[in-house]
C-alpha cells in the first residue's frame, strides 16, 4: 500500500541536514589553515517516500554530501541526522541495513599491483547473492529478475555492466529505509536501468523508503524523482518538488539542468576573468601562496600533497606553484 501525504509523519523526517559545513582534513586531521570549506551552509530535509535527485556539475560536492550522509566522513552530530541519529557516530545505521550506500565500483588494494583494482575474483554470482544471511528469499528473487542476473556468471569473466548488476543486487538485498546512490547506473544498459528505477520507485511508494540519487544521466527520469536538489560549489542552490520544477520550465529535465549548469559555468568564467584583470590568481583556494591540489594523502602515495612540505618536493603528487 502506497504512502500518501496524509499518512506520512513529516514530524519524523528520514534525513535532516542542518547548516552542514565540511572541509577535507590535512595530514594532522584538521582542515589546513585558510582553506575554503568544500560544503558550506547546506540544509535539507527529506521525508518518508521522497525520491531526491541530486544534480550539479563535476566537483560541486555531490559525492562528498552522499558520503557524509553515509557516515563515511565525520561532522558534528547535529549537522547530519539520518533516521534521527548521527550518520557517523551511530554505526548501527549501516550495520542494520537501514542506511545503505551504493557508489563507485567494487575496488580493492592489491599488494605490489596497485590501488583501486576492480574486484574480479573467481566466484559465481549465485554464491555471492545466496551467501548473504537474513535476506527475504522473495525479495532476492525479485531483484535477480529485475537486474536480469544469470546466477552462473563468474565475477572474473563478466563485463563491467554485469558486475555492476551483481553489486547493486548485493546492496539492495536487505530492506533499507534510506538509500544513497552515487552514479550507480552508469554501466547499466537502458533496459536494466529502467527496471531498476521502477523497482526503486516502488520501494518508496510502498514501504516509505527515502532515496537520494546523484547522477548525470537523465534519460527516463522525467517522472521518477519527487524532489530536485541542485548543488553548486558546495552550496545548496535549489531544492524543490518536481512539480514546481516543471512549472518553472517547459524544458525537459535534462535541458533544465543543462540550463542551470551553463549559467553556473558562465558566472564562474566571469569571476575568473575579473580576478585575472585585477591581478589575482584565477582560483582563490590558496594556502600561503600555494594552490592546493588536495588536502591530504593520495592513494598509493607515501608523500603528502599539502603545500609547504619542502621535504616532499620530489613527490609525484606535489602541488604546483603559481
N, C-alpha and C positions, 0 to 999 in steps of 0.2 A: 504494500500500500504506500503510495507516494506521500510525501510530507508537504502540506500546503502552508500558506503563510499563517493561518490561524493555529496550526499545530506546532509550529516552530517556537522554541523557547529562546528568543533572542536575548533574554537576560543572562543566558549562559552561552556566550559565543564560543565557537570552536578555536578561533585564532584571534589573538589580540596583540598587535604591535603598537607600543606606546613610546613615541619620540625616540625611536631607535637611532643610536649613534655607534658607528663601528669603524675602527682603523686596524688594519693588519699589524700585529706587533713586530718589533725588531728582534734581534738576537738576544736581547735582555728580557724579552717578554712584555715590553711596554712599547707603545707607539713611538716612533722616532720623533724627537723634538721638532716642532714646527710643521709636522706632517698634516696634510688636509684629510679629514675623515672621508672614507670611501662611501659610507652610508651616513646620512645626517638628517635628523628631524623627520623620520619616516614613521607614520602612524597608519594603521589599517585594522579593521575589524571584520571578521568573516563568521557567518552563522551556519548552522546545520543545513546541508543541501546546497551550499554555494559552490559554484564551479568558476574559479577565478583564473582568467587568462592573464599572465604576467608578460608584458611586452616592453621592449626597449632595445636600443642599439647595442652592439657589442661593447662590453666594458661598462655598461650602465650600472651594474651591480646586481643583476637578477640572480645569478648563481650564488653570490655571497649571501643574499637575502634568504634564499632557499636553504643554504647550508646552516645559517643561523637558526632558522625555524626548525631544522632537522637536528639541532643540538650539536652540531659539529664545530661551532665557534662559541666561546664564552662571552656573554654580555651580562649586564645587570639583570637579576631575576625579574624585575618589574617591567623591563623593556619588551620582553617577548614571553607570552603565555600561550601555551597550547593545551587545550582542554583544562584550562585553569591552573596549569602547572608550568614551571620553568622548563623550557625545552632543553637546556644544557644540564641543569642541576638534577633533574628528575629522570634518571636513566630508565625507570620503569615505563616511560612513554614509548620508547623504541623497543625495549625488550619484550613488552607485551604485544607489540604489533599495532597498537592504537595509532601510533605515528609512524608512517612509512615514507622512506625517501628513495626515489629512483632517479639516478643521474649518471651520465657518463657510461663508459663501458666497464665490463669486468676487467680489472687490471691487477697486476702483482709485480713484485720485485724479484728478479732472478739474479742470484749472485754471479758475478763475472759475465753477465749477459746484458743487463740493462734494467731500467726502471720503466714502469708503465707498460709492461709486456702483456698483451692480451691473453686471457686465460684460455688455453687450448688443450687441456688435459684429455686423455683418452677415457672418457666416461660417457655413458648414454644419457640422453635426456630423461628417459624413464627412471633411471637410478637417482638422478638429481631431484626430480619432481615428486617421486614417491618416497624419497628419503627424508622428507620433512614431516615431523610428527605433529599431531594436534591439528590436522587440516581436515576440513569438511570434504569428504570424497566427492560430493555432488558439485561443490564449488571448483575443485581441482579439475573435474571432468569438463565443466563448462569453460574454464579458462583454456584448457588444452584445445577445445573445439574452437573457441573464439580466436585464438592465436594460431590455429591450424598447425599444431606441433606434431611431428612424427616422433613417437617415443623411441624409435630405433636410431635417431640421429646420434652421431658421435661428435662430441664437442670439438675435437681436433680436426674434423673434416668438414664441418658445416660452414656456410657463408656467414658474413657479419650480420646480415639480417636475420638468419635463422638463430644464431647465437643470441641476438638481442631478444627474440621472441621468448626463448627459454629464460633469459634474465628477467624479463617483465613478468612472466608467469610465476617465477620464484618469488618475486617481490609482492605479488598480489594474492598469493595462496591463502594467507590469513586475512580475515576481515579487518580492515583499517577504519579508523574514524577520521583521520586527517592524512591525506596523501600529497606528497610533494614530487612533482615531475619536472625534470630539467632536460629538455630536448631528448626525451626518451624514445620518440618515434622516428628519429632521423634516419634509421636504417630500414624501417619497415616499408613494404610496398603499399600501394594505395588501398588494397582490399583489407590487409591486416590492420592498417591504421584506422580505417573506417569502422571495422568491427570492434577494435579496442576502445575507440571513443564512445561507441554506442554502449558498450559494457560499463564504462566509467560513468557515463551519464545516468545509467540505471542504478548504479551504486549510490549516487547522490539522491536520486528521486525516491528510491525505495528504502534505503537504510539511513538517509540523512547524513551521509559522509560529506566531507568538505575536501575539495581538490584545488591545489594551486599548480598551474601548468605553465611553464615558461617555454616558449617556442618561437621560431622564426618561420614556421611552416603553417600557413593559414588556410590551406585547402580543406574544405569540409568543416570548417569551424564556425561558419556563419551563425548557426543555431545551437552551438554546443555550450558556450560559456554563459553564465548568468551575470558575471561581472567582468569588467576590463580594468586592469591596473597598469598604468603607463609610468615607467621609471626612466629618468634621465639624470646622469651624473650623480647617482646615488640618492636622488631626491624624488619623492612622490609628486608626479605632475598631474595625475588624473586617476580617479577611482570612481567608476560609475557602473550602474546596472547596464546590461547590454541593450535594453530597450531605449535608454536615454542616449547611448552612443549612436544607435540607429537614427534617432530623431535629430541628432546633431549633424549627421552627414548622410547623404543619399548614395554614398560610395560603398563599395564592398568593404569587408573587414580589412582585407589586405591593402586596398587603396587608402583606407582611412589611416591605418598605422603607417603606411608609407608617407602620407602627408605629414604626420606628426614628426617622423624621423627626418624628413627633408628639411622641415622648418628648424628642427634642433641642430642639424648639421650646418645650415646656413648661418644660424646665430653663433655657433661655435667658430666658424671660419671668420666671421666678422670680428669676434673678440680677439682672435689670434692676430688678425690684421691690425687692429687698433693697438695691441700690446707691442707689436713689432714696430709700428710707426712711432711709438713713444720710447723706443729704445729698450724695451723689456723683452725677455725671452718669451717665445710663443706659449710655452707651458709654464704654469706658475706653481706646480707642486715641486718645491725645491727644499733642500736642506743644505745650509751653509754653502750656497752657490753651486751645488751639485744636484743634478736631477736624479731621482731615484727610479731605477727600473723596477725593483720590487723591494719589499721591506725586510726580507729575511733570507732564508736559505732555499736555494733551488734544488729540485730533485736531482740526486746523483752528484751533487757538488759538495765539497768539503769547505769551500770558501764562501764567506758572507758576500752578499750583493749590496750591503748597506754602504753608503758613502762614508768617506773619512777613514777607512781602514787601509792605511798605506801599505801594511804588510800583505795585503791581498791584491796588490796592484796587478799581479800577473794572472789573476783568476779569469777563466774564460767567461765568467758571468759578471765581470766587474762593470761598474756604472760608467757611463760616458760623460766626460767633462764637457761643459758648454763652452 
